[in-house]
Amino acid sequence: MRIFSTFVRLFSEMERIFAKSTLRQFWIQFPDSEQFLKTWYETAMNSDWKSPADVKLSYASASILKNSRIVFNIRGNSYRLIAKFNFEKQWLFIRFIGTHAEYDKIDANSI
């Protein structure tokens, strides 16, 4: 199971990048996820999401969970990424990234 508790600060114009290494660690193990994770990262960094509804406008297939968590399908649902959001402060914490099979073994609402 791959669990990464990483902090990302969302900026309108990103000057510092704090979590790309977490994603990089994953795509080194799963090279077919690389371009999808890069796209997700760039979208997150350049978005001004104020609510889960804003996230859904960018990612219609994202699942909104309790405890400010959102699940993103990566590479057509082969992989899952769970992020915990603080929309007021524009913070995003990557709580989990793994295969769909690994995702099925965790409690996405509490991880």
Secondary structure, DSSP 8 states (H G I E B T S, - for coil): -----EEEE--SS-----SHHHHHHHHHH-GGGHHHHHHHHHHHHT----SHHHHHHH-TT-EE-STTEEEEEETTTTEEEEEEEETTTTEEEEEEEEEHHHHTTS-TTT-
